[in-house]
Amino acid sequence: MENRNVFSVSQINEYIKSLLDSSHFLSRVYVKGEISNFKNHYQSGHYYFTLKDGSSIIKAVMFQSYASRLPFMPEENMSVIVSGRISVFPRDGVYQIYADNMEPLGKGSLYAAFEQMKEKLAAKGFFSDEHKKPIPRFPHKIGIITSPVGAAVADMKNIISRRYPLACIEIYPALVQGPGAAEDLCKGLLYFDADESCDVIIIGRGGGSIEDLWAFNDEQLANTVFACETPVISAVGHETDFTICDFVADLRAPTPSAAAELAVPDKTELVSYLNSLSSRILADINSIITEKKAVIDVLLEKKCFSTPGYLLDRYSEQIASLDRRISLGFERKNDEAKASLAAVSARLAALNPMNVLARGYSAVFDKDNKVISSVKDVKPKDKISITVSDGKFGATVTE
């Protein structure tokens, strides 16, 4: 043992690492497998995972500088192709792949990112019909967000002007691909949404590859479209192209030209409809006139119109009848009043004190003309007056 070289664990691991790092083959490898034990270290932004196939596994790490460039989020059990270098982490003595790129197996990374974004926003309800706003039938102003050059904007302007010349068109020139395009498109939406005179917004561009259309799959753009109070028509690419913007918008048009047709009515169809409506109105008016004329003809045949004195005679008879009823009623009321008056007079006569005096009674009053009703009211030598039926006379109390 004294004649042998003894190495530390760290020295062995570092030696193995130097061997692997010096291998030209292992400096750049492409490995396919299924992701398992995936961990997203949110503080550092590093991805830690294991690649496996039917019989083996290999550990892998993707540092934040590379992970931030991925357009999609790796998921558990996702089949991928990972590129990078093979090396050893000396502390653990474990070799692993230091990944610098990753693509889903069988489909591109952009397509995977598209599917993930679509699934995420669908779960939030961004695509639900209950959030879709109706497109106004007769828009006064149409805002178009697209590139100011190219066939798409020219086609939309021509179609809208031809179909519905009453509509006012305003173009918001925006980047439609490349860095800053999604941000530019969001600014266009916010600009037109703040304009109260804008009735509908068209956002889109002509066809292209998935990379060319990628700005329309941006999450911030989806949020802006969803929050927009003004109805939005999405017109991105060709009929077979679909973007996240298409699903979130209130209406998806297969092409920019189709969006222009969906945004406005056709003046030819409007004129035809108005002519048809005018014919129906005239027919209805003529029908009403004919109906009312028939009613008037029936009325004119009535005796009150054919014989001028007919109504005068009828009303004269009614007036005479009313006069007789009024006279009879007056006489009846007069007789009833007389009878009532006689009854009241009889009751008054029965209560008349003079009638009592006529039967031999008298009324005695003191000097103040107050009735004397008790002997206590007088004393000897008081002057009193006595009223009888035919007059009154004075007297003196003697006892």
C-alpha positions as a Markdown table, in Angstrom:
| # | Residue | x | y | z |
|---|---|---|---|---|
| 1 | Met | 0.0 | 0.0 | 0.0 |
| 2 | Glu | 2.9 | 2.3 | 0.7 |
| 3 | Asn | 4.1 | 2.1 | -2.9 |
| 4 | Arg | 0.6 | 2.8 | -4.4 |
| 5 | Asn | -1.0 | 6.2 | -5.4 |
| 6 | Val | -4.0 | 7.0 | -3.3 |
| 7 | Phe | -6.6 | 9.5 | -4.5 |
| 8 | Ser | -9.4 | 11.4 | -2.9 |
| 9 | Val | -13.0 | 11.0 | -4.0 |
| 10 | Ser | -13.0 | 14.5 | -5.3 |
| 11 | Gln | -9.9 | 13.8 | -7.4 |
| 12 | Ile | -11.4 | 10.8 | -9.0 |
| 13 | Asn | -14.6 | 12.7 | -9.8 |
| 14 | Glu | -12.7 | 15.6 | -11.2 |
| 15 | Tyr | -10.6 | 13.2 | -13.3 |
| 16 | Ile | -13.7 | 11.5 | -14.7 |
| 17 | Lys | -15.2 | 15.0 | -15.4 |
| 18 | Ser | -12.1 | 16.0 | -17.3 |
| 19 | Leu | -12.3 | 12.8 | -19.4 |
| 20 | Leu | -15.9 | 13.4 | -20.3 |
| 21 | Asp | -15.4 | 17.1 | -21.0 |
| 22 | Ser | -12.5 | 16.3 | -23.3 |
| 23 | Ser | -14.7 | 13.9 | -25.4 |
| 24 | His | -15.6 | 15.4 | -28.7 |
| 25 | Phe | -18.6 | 13.0 | -29.0 |
| 26 | Leu | -20.0 | 13.9 | -25.6 |
| 27 | Ser | -19.6 | 17.7 | -26.0 |
| 28 | Arg | -22.7 | 17.8 | -28.2 |
| 29 | Val | -25.3 | 15.0 | -28.0 |
| 30 | Tyr | -29.0 | 14.7 | -28.9 |
| 31 | Val | -30.9 | 12.4 | -26.6 |
| 32 | Lys | -34.6 | 11.4 | -26.8 |
| 33 | Gly | -36.6 | 10.2 | -23.9 |
| 34 | Glu | -39.5 | 10.7 | -21.6 |
| 35 | Ile | -39.4 | 13.4 | -18.9 |
| 36 | Ser | -39.9 | 12.2 | -15.3 |
| 37 | Asn | -39.3 | 13.8 | -11.9 |
| 38 | Phe | -39.5 | 17.3 | -13.5 |
| 39 | Lys | -38.8 | 20.1 | -11.1 |
| 40 | Asn | -38.9 | 23.8 | -11.9 |
| 41 | His | -36.7 | 25.6 | -9.3 |
| 42 | Tyr | -38.7 | 28.8 | -9.2 |
| 43 | Gln | -36.1 | 30.8 | -7.3 |
| 44 | Ser | -33.2 | 30.0 | -9.7 |
| 45 | Gly | -35.2 | 29.3 | -12.8 |
| 46 | His | -33.3 | 26.0 | -13.4 |
| 47 | Tyr | -35.0 | 22.8 | -14.7 |
| 48 | Tyr | -34.1 | 19.5 | -13.1 |
| 49 | Phe | -35.4 | 16.3 | -14.6 |
| 50 | Thr | -34.7 | 12.7 | -15.6 |
| 51 | Leu | -34.8 | 11.3 | -19.1 |
| 52 | Lys | -35.9 | 7.7 | -19.4 |
| 53 | Asp | -36.7 | 5.0 | -22.0 |
| 54 | Gly | -37.8 | 1.5 | -21.5 |
| 55 | Ser | -34.8 | 0.3 | -19.6 |
| 56 | Ser | -32.5 | 3.2 | -18.5 |
| 57 | Ile | -32.5 | 6.7 | -17.1 |
| 58 | Ile | -30.1 | 9.7 | -17.2 |
| 59 | Lys | -30.3 | 12.8 | -15.1 |
| 60 | Ala | -30.5 | 16.2 | -16.8 |
| 61 | Val | -30.3 | 19.8 | -15.8 |
| 62 | Met | -31.2 | 23.0 | -17.9 |
| 63 | Phe | -30.0 | 26.2 | -16.4 |
| 64 | Gln | -32.1 | 29.3 | -16.3 |
| 65 | Ser | -30.2 | 31.0 | -19.2 |
| 66 | Tyr | -31.4 | 28.3 | -21.5 |
| 67 | Ala | -34.7 | 27.4 | -19.8 |
| 68 | Ser | -35.9 | 31.0 | -20.2 |
| 69 | Arg | -35.6 | 30.7 | -24.0 |
| 70 | Leu | -37.9 | 27.7 | -24.3 |
| 71 | Pro | -41.3 | 28.7 | -25.8 |
| 72 | Phe | -43.1 | 26.0 | -23.9 |
| 73 | Met | -43.0 | 24.5 | -20.4 |
| 74 | Pro | -41.7 | 21.0 | -20.1 |
| 75 | Glu | -44.2 | 18.6 | -18.5 |
| 76 | Glu | -44.1 | 15.2 | -16.7 |
| 77 | Asn | -44.2 | 12.3 | -19.2 |
| 78 | Met | -43.6 | 14.5 | -22.2 |
| 79 | Ser | -41.4 | 12.8 | -24.9 |
| 80 | Val | -38.7 | 15.2 | -25.9 |
| 81 | Ile | -35.3 | 15.5 | -27.7 |
| 82 | Val | -32.7 | 17.2 | -25.5 |
| 83 | Ser | -29.5 | 18.6 | -26.8 |
| 84 | Gly | -26.4 | 19.4 | -24.7 |
| 85 | Arg | -23.2 | 18.0 | -23.3 |
| 86 | Ile | -22.5 | 15.0 | -21.0 |
| 87 | Ser | -20.5 | 15.8 | -17.9 |
| 88 | Val | -20.1 | 14.9 | -14.2 |
| 89 | Phe | -21.2 | 16.9 | -11.2 |
| 90 | Pro | -18.1 | 16.3 | -9.0 |
| 91 | Arg | -19.9 | 16.7 | -5.7 |
| 92 | Asp | -22.2 | 13.7 | -6.3 |
| 93 | Gly | -20.1 | 11.8 | -8.8 |
| 94 | Val | -23.1 | 11.5 | -11.1 |
| 95 | Tyr | -22.9 | 12.1 | -14.8 |
| 96 | Gln | -25.8 | 14.0 | -16.4 |
| 97 | Ile | -26.9 | 16.0 | -19.5 |
| 98 | Tyr | -26.4 | 19.7 | -19.3 |
| 99 | Ala | -29.1 | 20.7 | -21.7 |
| 100 | Asp | -29.2 | 23.8 | -23.7 |
| 101 | Asn | -32.3 | 23.1 | -25.9 |
| 102 | Met | -35.3 | 20.9 | -25.9 |
| 103 | Glu | -38.1 | 20.1 | -28.4 |
| 104 | Pro | -41.2 | 17.9 | -28.0 |
| 105 | Leu | -40.8 | 14.6 | -29.8 |
| 106 | Gly | -42.9 | 14.5 | -33.0 |
| 107 | Lys | -43.9 | 18.2 | -33.0 |
| 108 | Gly | -42.1 | 21.5 | -32.8 |
| 109 | Ser | -41.6 | 23.4 | -29.6 |
| 110 | Leu | -43.7 | 26.3 | -30.9 |
| 111 | Tyr | -46.6 | 23.9 | -31.5 |
| 112 | Ala | -46.2 | 22.5 | -28.0 |
| 113 | Ala | -46.2 | 26.0 | -26.6 |
| 114 | Phe | -49.3 | 26.8 | -28.6 |
| 115 | Glu | -51.2 | 23.8 | -27.2 |
| 116 | Gln | -50.1 | 24.6 | -23.7 |
| 117 | Met | -51.3 | 28.2 | -24.0 |
| 118 | Lys | -54.6 | 27.1 | -25.6 |
| 119 | Glu | -55.2 | 24.7 | -22.8 |
| 120 | Lys | -54.4 | 27.3 | -20.1 |
| 121 | Leu | -56.6 | 30.0 | -21.5 |
| 122 | Ala | -59.5 | 27.6 | -22.2 |
| 123 | Ala | -59.4 | 26.6 | -18.5 |
| 124 | Lys | -59.7 | 30.4 | -17.6 |
| 125 | Gly | -62.8 | 30.6 | -19.8 |
| 126 | Phe | -61.2 | 32.9 | -22.4 |
| 127 | Phe | -62.8 | 31.0 | -25.3 |
| 128 | Ser | -66.4 | 30.7 | -23.8 |
| 129 | Asp | -69.3 | 31.9 | -26.0 |
| 130 | Glu | -70.7 | 33.8 | -23.0 |
| 131 | His | -67.8 | 36.3 | -23.3 |
| 132 | Lys | -68.3 | 36.9 | -27.0 |
| 133 | Lys | -69.6 | 40.3 | -27.9 |
| 134 | Pro | -71.9 | 40.7 | -31.0 |
| 135 | Ile | -70.4 | 42.4 | -34.0 |
| 136 | Pro | -72.5 | 45.6 | -34.8 |
| 137 | Arg | -74.5 | 45.3 | -38.0 |
| 138 | Phe | -73.9 | 48.8 | -39.2 |
| 139 | Pro | -70.6 | 50.0 | -37.9 |
| 140 | His | -69.8 | 53.7 | -38.2 |
| 141 | Lys | -66.0 | 53.4 | -37.7 |
| 142 | Ile | -63.7 | 50.3 | -38.1 |
| 143 | Gly | -60.3 | 50.2 | -36.6 |
| 144 | Ile | -57.8 | 47.9 | -38.4 |
| 145 | Ile | -54.6 | 46.8 | -36.6 |
| 146 | Thr | -52.1 | 45.3 | -39.1 |
| 147 | Ser | -49.0 | 46.1 | -41.1 |
| 148 | Pro | -49.6 | 49.3 | -43.2 |
| 149 | Val | -48.0 | 47.7 | -46.2 |
| 150 | Gly | -48.9 | 44.5 | -48.0 |
| 151 | Ala | -51.9 | 42.9 | -49.7 |
| 152 | Ala | -53.9 | 42.2 | -46.5 |
| 153 | Val | -54.5 | 45.8 | -45.6 |
| 154 | Ala | -55.2 | 46.8 | -49.2 |
| 155 | Asp | -57.8 | 44.0 | -49.6 |
| 156 | Met | -59.6 | 45.0 | -46.4 |
| 157 | Lys | -59.8 | 48.6 | -47.3 |
| 158 | Asn | -61.0 | 47.8 | -50.8 |
| 159 | Ile | -63.7 | 45.4 | -49.6 |
| 160 | Ile | -65.0 | 47.6 | -46.9 |
| 161 | Ser | -65.2 | 50.6 | -49.2 |
| 162 | Arg | -67.0 | 48.7 | -51.9 |
| 163 | Arg | -69.4 | 46.9 | -49.6 |
| 164 | Tyr | -70.3 | 49.7 | -47.2 |
| 165 | Pro | -69.0 | 53.1 | -48.2 |
| 166 | Leu | -70.6 | 54.7 | -45.1 |
| 167 | Ala | -68.0 | 53.1 | -42.8 |
| 168 | Cys | -65.0 | 55.1 | -41.7 |
| 169 | Ile | -61.7 | 53.2 | -41.7 |
| 170 | Glu | -58.7 | 53.9 | -39.5 |
| 171 | Ile | -55.4 | 51.9 | -39.8 |
| 172 | Tyr | -53.2 | 51.4 | -36.8 |
| 173 | Pro | -49.8 | 50.5 | -38.3 |
| 174 | Ala | -48.3 | 47.7 | -36.2 |
| 175 | Leu | -45.5 | 45.1 | -36.4 |
| 176 | Val | -47.1 | 41.7 | -37.1 |
| 177 | Gln | -44.1 | 39.5 | -36.6 |
| 178 | Gly | -40.7 | 39.4 | -34.8 |
| 179 | Pro | -39.6 | 41.0 | -31.6 |
| 180 | Gly | -41.9 | 43.7 | -30.3 |
| 181 | Ala | -44.8 | 42.6 | -32.5 |
| 182 | Ala | -47.1 | 41.4 | -29.7 |
| 183 | Glu | -46.5 | 44.6 | -27.7 |
| 184 | Asp | -47.3 | 46.7 | -30.8 |
| 185 | Leu | -50.5 | 44.8 | -31.4 |
| 186 | Cys | -51.6 | 45.3 | -27.7 |
| 187 | Lys | -51.0 | 49.1 | -28.1 |
| 188 | Gly | -53.3 | 49.1 | -31.1 |
| 189 | Leu | -56.1 | 47.4 | -29.3 |
| 190 | Leu | -55.8 | 49.8 | -26.3 |
| 191 | Tyr | -55.8 | 52.7 | -28.7 |
| 192 | Phe | -59.0 | 51.8 | -30.5 |
| 193 | Asp | -60.7 | 50.5 | -27.4 |
| 194 | Ala | -60.3 | 54.0 | -25.8 |
| 195 | Asp | -61.8 | 55.6 | -28.9 |
| 196 | Glu | -65.6 | 55.7 | -28.2 |
| 197 | Ser | -66.4 | 56.3 | -31.9 |
| 198 | Cys | -64.8 | 52.9 | -32.9 |
| 199 | Asp | -67.5 | 50.2 | -33.3 |
| 200 | Val | -65.4 | 47.2 | -34.2 |
| 201 | Ile | -61.7 | 46.3 | -34.4 |
| 202 | Ile | -60.0 | 44.0 | -36.9 |
| 203 | Ile | -56.6 | 42.6 | -36.0 |
| 204 | Gly | -54.6 | 40.4 | -38.3 |
| 205 | Arg | -52.2 | 39.8 | -41.1 |
| 206 | Gly | -51.6 | 37.7 | -44.1 |
| 207 | Gly | -50.4 | 34.1 | -44.1 |
| 208 | Gly | -47.0 | 32.7 | -43.0 |
| 209 | Ser | -45.2 | 30.1 | -41.1 |
| 210 | Ile | -46.0 | 29.4 | -37.4 |
| 211 | Glu | -42.9 | 31.5 | -36.6 |
| 212 | Asp | -44.3 | 34.4 | -38.6 |
| 213 | Leu | -47.7 | 34.2 | -36.9 |
| 214 | Trp | -46.2 | 33.6 | -33.4 |
| 215 | Ala | -46.9 | 37.2 | -32.1 |
| 216 | Phe | -50.7 | 36.3 | -32.3 |
| 217 | Asn | -50.1 | 33.5 | -29.8 |
| 218 | Asp | -48.7 | 35.8 | -27.1 |
| 219 | Glu | -50.4 | 35.6 | -23.7 |
| 220 | Gln | -50.4 | 39.3 | -23.1 |
| 221 | Leu | -52.1 | 39.9 | -26.4 |
| 222 | Ala | -54.7 | 37.3 | -25.5 |
| 223 | Asn | -55.4 | 39.1 | -22.2 |
| 224 | Thr | -55.7 | 42.4 | -24.0 |
| 225 | Val | -58.2 | 41.0 | -26.5 |
| 226 | Phe | -60.2 | 39.4 | -23.8 |
| 227 | Ala | -60.4 | 42.7 | -21.8 |
| 228 | Cys | -61.3 | 44.8 | -24.8 |
| 229 | Glu | -64.7 | 46.4 | -24.5 |
| 230 | Thr | -65.0 | 46.9 | -28.3 |
| 231 | Pro | -65.8 | 43.8 | -30.4 |
| 232 | Val | -62.7 | 42.2 | -32.0 |
| 233 | Ile | -62.5 | 40.3 | -35.2 |
| 234 | Ser | -59.3 | 38.2 | -35.6 |
| 235 | Ala | -58.1 | 37.6 | -39.1 |
| 236 | Val | -54.7 | 35.9 | -39.0 |
| 237 | Gly | -53.1 | 34.0 | -41.9 |
| 238 | His | -55.0 | 31.6 | -44.2 |
| 239 | Glu | -58.1 | 29.6 | -43.6 |
| 240 | Thr | -56.1 | 26.7 | -42.1 |
| 241 | Asp | -54.1 | 28.8 | -39.7 |
| 242 | Phe | -55.3 | 29.1 | -36.1 |
| 243 | Thr | -53.8 | 31.3 | -33.4 |
| 244 | Ile | -54.7 | 32.0 | -29.8 |
| 245 | Cys | -55.9 | 35.4 | -30.9 |
| 246 | Asp | -58.5 | 33.7 | -33.1 |
| 247 | Phe | -59.9 | 31.7 | -30.1 |
| 248 | Val | -60.1 | 34.7 | -27.7 |
| 249 | Ala | -61.6 | 37.2 | -30.2 |
| 250 | Asp | -65.3 | 37.8 | -30.5 |
| 251 | Leu | -65.3 | 36.5 | -34.1 |
| 252 | Arg | -62.7 | 34.6 | -36.1 |
| 253 | Ala | -62.3 | 35.2 | -39.8 |
| 254 | Pro | -60.5 | 32.7 | -42.0 |
| 255 | Thr | -58.6 | 35.5 | -43.8 |
| 256 | Pro | -58.3 | 39.3 | -43.6 |
| 257 | Ser | -60.5 | 39.6 | -46.7 |
| 258 | Ala | -63.2 | 37.5 | -45.0 |
| 259 | Ala | -62.9 | 39.7 | -41.9 |
| 260 | Ala | -63.7 | 42.8 | -44.0 |
| 261 | Glu | -66.8 | 41.1 | -45.3 |
| 262 | Leu | -67.9 | 40.0 | -41.8 |
| 263 | Ala | -67.4 | 43.5 | -40.4 |
| 264 | Val | -69.8 | 45.3 | -42.8 |
| 265 | Pro | -73.0 | 44.6 | -44.7 |
| 266 | Asp | -73.2 | 44.5 | -48.4 |
| 267 | Lys | -74.7 | 47.7 | -49.8 |
| 268 | Thr | -76.2 | 45.7 | -52.8 |
| 269 | Glu | -78.0 | 43.4 | -50.3 |
| 270 | Leu | -79.1 | 46.5 | -48.3 |
| 271 | Val | -80.6 | 48.2 | -51.3 |
| 272 | Ser | -82.4 | 45.0 | -52.3 |
| 273 | Tyr | -83.7 | 44.6 | -48.8 |
| 274 | Leu | -84.9 | 48.3 | -48.6 |
| 275 | Asn | -86.6 | 47.9 | -52.0 |
| 276 | Ser | -88.4 | 44.8 | -50.8 |
| 277 | Leu | -89.3 | 46.5 | -47.5 |
| 278 | Ser | -90.6 | 49.5 | -49.4 |
| 279 | Ser | -92.8 | 47.3 | -51.6 |
| 280 | Arg | -94.2 | 45.6 | -48.5 |
| 281 | Ile | -94.9 | 48.9 | -46.8 |
| 282 | Leu | -96.8 | 50.2 | -49.9 |
| 283 | Ala | -98.7 | 47.0 | -50.2 |
| 284 | Asp | -99.7 | 47.2 | -46.5 |
| 285 | Ile | -100.7 | 50.9 | -46.9 |
| 286 | Asn | -102.9 | 50.1 | -49.9 |
| 287 | Ser | -104.5 | 47.2 | -48.1 |
| 288 | Ile | -105.3 | 49.4 | -45.1 |
| 289 | Ile | -106.7 | 52.1 | -47.4 |
| 290 | Thr | -108.9 | 49.6 | -49.2 |
| 291 | Glu | -110.1 | 48.2 | -45.8 |
| 292 | Lys | -110.9 | 51.6 | -44.4 |
| 293 | Lys | -112.7 | 52.7 | -47.6 |
| 294 | Ala | -114.9 | 49.7 | -47.4 |
| 295 | Val | -115.8 | 50.6 | -43.8 |
| 296 | Ile | -116.6 | 54.2 | -44.9 |
| 297 | Asp | -118.8 | 52.9 | -47.7 |
| 298 | Val | -120.8 | 50.9 | -45.2 |
| 299 | Leu | -121.2 | 53.9 | -42.9 |
| 300 | Leu | -122.3 | 56.1 | -45.8 |
| 301 | Glu | -125.2 | 53.7 | -46.4 |
| 302 | Lys | -126.5 | 54.3 | -42.9 |
| 303 | Lys | -129.8 | 56.3 | -42.7 |
| 304 | Cys | -128.1 | 59.0 | -40.7 |
| 305 | Phe | -126.0 | 59.9 | -43.7 |
| 306 | Ser | -128.6 | 59.1 | -46.5 |
| 307 | Thr | -131.4 | 61.2 | -44.8 |
| 308 | Pro | -130.1 | 64.5 | -43.5 |
| 309 | Gly | -133.1 | 65.1 | -41.2 |
| 310 | Tyr | -133.0 | 61.7 | -39.6 |
| 311 | Leu | -130.6 | 62.6 | -36.8 |
| 312 | Leu | -132.4 | 65.9 | -36.2 |
| 313 | Asp | -135.7 | 64.2 | -35.8 |
| 314 | Arg | -134.2 | 61.6 | -33.4 |
| 315 | Tyr | -132.5 | 64.2 | -31.3 |
| 316 | Ser | -135.6 | 66.4 | -31.3 |
| 317 | Glu | -137.6 | 63.4 | -29.9 |
| 318 | Gln | -135.0 | 62.8 | -27.3 |
| 319 | Ile | -135.0 | 66.4 | -26.2 |
| 320 | Ala | -138.8 | 66.5 | -26.0 |
| 321 | Ser | -138.7 | 63.3 | -23.9 |
| 322 | Leu | -136.1 | 64.7 | -21.6 |
| 323 | Asp | -138.1 | 67.9 | -21.3 |
| 324 | Arg | -141.2 | 66.0 | -20.2 |
| 325 | Arg | -139.2 | 64.0 | -17.7 |
| 326 | Ile | -137.6 | 67.1 | -16.3 |
| 327 | Ser | -141.1 | 68.8 | -15.9 |
| 328 | Leu | -142.6 | 65.7 | -14.2 |
| 329 | Gly | -139.6 | 65.4 | -12.0 |
| 330 | Phe | -139.8 | 69.1 | -11.0 |
| 331 | Glu | -143.5 | 68.8 | -10.1 |
| 332 | Arg | -142.8 | 65.7 | -8.1 |
| 333 | Lys | -140.0 | 67.3 | -6.2 |
| 334 | Asn | -142.2 | 70.4 | -5.6 |
| 335 | Asp | -145.1 | 68.4 | -4.2 |
| 336 | Glu | -142.6 | 66.5 | -2.0 |
| 337 | Ala | -141.2 | 69.8 | -0.7 |
| 338 | Lys | -144.7 | 71.2 | 0.0 |
| 339 | Ala | -145.6 | 68.1 | 2.0 |
| 340 | Ser | -142.4 | 68.2 | 4.0 |
| 341 | Leu | -142.9 | 72.0 | 4.7 |
| 342 | Ala | -146.4 | 71.3 | 6.0 |
| 343 | Ala | -145.2 | 68.6 | 8.3 |
| 344 | Val | -142.5 | 70.9 | 9.7 |
| 345 | Ser | -145.0 | 73.7 | 10.1 |
| 346 | Ala | -147.3 | 71.4 | 12.1 |
| 347 | Arg | -144.5 | 70.4 | 14.4 |
| 348 | Leu | -143.5 | 74.0 | 14.9 |
| 349 | Ala | -147.1 | 75.0 | 15.7 |
| 350 | Ala | -147.3 | 72.3 | 18.3 |
| 351 | Leu | -144.3 | 73.7 | 20.0 |
| 352 | Asn | -145.4 | 77.4 | 19.7 |
| 353 | Pro | -145.8 | 78.7 | 23.3 |
| 354 | Met | -148.5 | 81.2 | 22.2 |
| 355 | Asn | -150.7 | 78.3 | 21.5 |
| 356 | Val | -150.3 | 77.2 | 25.1 |
| 357 | Leu | -151.3 | 80.7 | 26.3 |
| 358 | Ala | -154.4 | 80.5 | 24.3 |
| 359 | Arg | -155.6 | 77.6 | 26.4 |
| 360 | Gly | -155.6 | 79.9 | 29.5 |
| 361 | Tyr | -152.0 | 79.7 | 30.6 |
| 362 | Ser | -149.7 | 82.8 | 31.1 |
| 363 | Ala | -146.0 | 83.5 | 31.4 |
| 364 | Val | -144.5 | 85.6 | 34.2 |
| 365 | Phe | -141.4 | 87.8 | 33.8 |
| 366 | Asp | -139.4 | 89.9 | 36.3 |
| 367 | Lys | -138.2 | 93.4 | 35.7 |
| 368 | Asp | -135.3 | 92.2 | 33.7 |
| 369 | Asn | -137.7 | 90.2 | 31.4 |
| 370 | Lys | -136.5 | 86.9 | 32.8 |
| 371 | Val | -139.0 | 84.0 | 33.2 |
| 372 | Ile | -140.1 | 83.5 | 36.8 |
| 373 | Ser | -140.3 | 79.8 | 37.3 |
| 374 | Ser | -140.3 | 79.6 | 41.2 |
| 375 | Val | -141.7 | 81.6 | 44.1 |
| 376 | Lys | -138.1 | 81.9 | 45.2 |
| 377 | Asp | -137.4 | 84.1 | 42.3 |
| 378 | Val | -139.6 | 87.0 | 43.7 |
| 379 | Lys | -140.3 | 88.8 | 47.0 |
| 380 | Pro | -143.1 | 91.2 | 48.0 |
| 381 | Lys | -143.3 | 94.5 | 46.2 |
| 382 | Asp | -141.4 | 93.2 | 43.2 |
| 383 | Lys | -142.7 | 94.5 | 39.9 |
| 384 | Ile | -143.5 | 91.7 | 37.5 |
| 385 | Ser | -145.2 | 91.4 | 34.0 |
| 386 | Ile | -147.6 | 88.8 | 33.0 |
| 387 | Thr | -148.1 | 87.7 | 29.4 |
| 388 | Val | -151.4 | 86.1 | 28.2 |
| 389 | Ser | -152.6 | 85.0 | 24.8 |
| 390 | Asp | -153.7 | 88.5 | 23.6 |
| 391 | Gly | -151.1 | 90.7 | 25.4 |
| 392 | Lys | -149.4 | 91.4 | 28.7 |
| 393 | Phe | -150.0 | 93.5 | 31.9 |
| 394 | Gly | -148.0 | 94.6 | 34.9 |
| 395 | Ala | -148.4 | 93.5 | 38.5 |
| 396 | Thr | -146.9 | 93.8 | 42.0 |
| 397 | Val | -146.1 | 90.9 | 44.3 |
| 398 | Thr | -148.0 | 91.3 | 47.6 |
| 399 | Glu | -147.3 | 88.0 | 49.3 |
